[in-house]
Amino acid sequence: MSGESGYLPQHKGFATAAIHAFQEPEQWESLAVVTPMVSSTTFKQYGPANFKKYEYGRSGNPSREVLEKCLATLDNGKYGLCWSSGLGATTGVASLFTAGDHIICGDDVYGGTNRLFRQVCSKFGLEITFVNEKEIEKNIKPNTKLIWIESLTNPTLKVMDIKATAELAHKHNVLLAVDSTFVTPYFQHPLDFGADLVIHSITKYINGHSDVIMGATITNNKEIYDKLKFLQNSMGIIPAPFDCYQVTRSLKTLALRMQQHMKNSIQVAKFLEKHPKVARVVHPGLPSHPQHDIFKRQSSGCSGIMSFYLKNATLEQSRTFLSALKIFTLAESLGGYESLAELPSVMTHASVPEDQRKVLKITDDLIRLSVGLEDIEDLISDLQQALEKI
Ligand SMILES: *Cc1c(COP(=O)(O)O)cnc(C)c1O
């Protein structure tokens, strides 16, 4: 079903595809220009087991199918599937494997991914090893089936070389999955660099309005797609039709939003780089980022996610700074139109063991920002006044 007709070559431009791909009004009898939200859980059959296209809302839904096909197109992929959350997508991918299989995972992936692999998948007999990007190859074993990386990690914004990792994976007959949530299909297509699977937390930039939790998987591999489609239905990890409608709507402005997130975050980064109370700014779009070259090679731009270290700040001073912000909201998550700030060591990454946090440099003076779409002057003056309170 979803994705069967694959990539639509007439939608070459990203914004055009986001607005039109698989959304032709002619597919609906009403000629509705906006993809309808179909909430029906069941569909009438012509005769027993003789149905037009859909039979039951878990196995297929028109609003979901449009979104899945459009998302696949935006990622230069053939087959897309939507899941009830980003972690739901990860659960589906992990369920491709059986007890005794081995997964290699980046050591600083999203905390929820770490928790799912470590505390849930391990119960079902999957063996997981968390490694630094330099140690992937030497951890590959005969039972290794999957390498899982994030194209841009969090909150230290390490850039992974997708092409090199894909070559290494395929040399050993292992699949590569790339969580591309932070970079988005607007700036990067991991499938073009050899990844077998792309995972998105749609909750973040793709929806971008902080009002839907959803995930997606995109692949060009028909066999993987068929297996995932089976799992999506069998495990019941599906998003609601209304949420699919909301995300399809959000896609219409994804290109515009990403351009503005990038502009704003680079200006914020440049402001912070010059500020005397800031020790170091981490932003993949700046030449000062240690892997800026790899980033430029595989991404056409950067989102609004960035981090910085306050100069010699204690936990108390970091708290003072964050509490003084007025436009940036002190909250977890990222990727919405609103600017957010947080302290990873006690918020998003508190569950990472302290010694591991030290290795990853997630210290009490590290602030993470999700730079939103507000006016840049307001964002900078907000940061300025909060820095003065330290
Ligand atoms: C948020 C996030 C997830 C999990 O997505 P949910 O939609 O919250 O389940 C996975 N990976 C990354 C990089 C994320 O930021």
PDBQT file of the ligand as one rigid body, heavy atoms in Angstrom, charges set to zero:
ROOT
HETATM    1  C1  LIG A 401      12.487  12.955  20.614  1.00  0.00    +0.000 C 
HETATM    2  C2  LIG A 401      13.428  12.055  19.941  1.00  0.00    +0.000 A 
HETATM    3  C3  LIG A 401      13.133  10.698  19.759  1.00  0.00    +0.000 A 
HETATM    4  C4  LIG A 401      11.879  10.059  20.295  1.00  0.00    +0.000 C 
HETATM    5  O1  LIG A 401      10.760  10.559  19.682  1.00  0.00    +0.000 OA
HETATM    6  P1  LIG A 401       9.310  10.606  20.364  1.00  0.00    +0.000 P 
HETATM    7  O2  LIG A 401       8.447  11.123  19.279  1.00  0.00    +0.000 OA
HETATM    8  O3  LIG A 401       9.419  11.503  21.555  1.00  0.00    +0.000 OA
HETATM    9  O4  LIG A 401       8.993   9.203  20.770  1.00  0.00    +0.000 OA
HETATM   10  C5  LIG A 401      14.045   9.913  19.065  1.00  0.00    +0.000 A 
HETATM   11  N1  LIG A 401      15.199  10.438  18.593  1.00  0.00    +0.000 NA
HETATM   12  C6  LIG A 401      15.514  11.728  18.758  1.00  0.00    +0.000 A 
HETATM   13  C7  LIG A 401      16.790  12.237  18.203  1.00  0.00    +0.000 C 
HETATM   14  C8  LIG A 401      14.643  12.584  19.437  1.00  0.00    +0.000 A 
HETATM   15  O5  LIG A 401      14.987  13.873  19.606  1.00  0.00    +0.000 OA
ENDROOT
TORSDOF 0
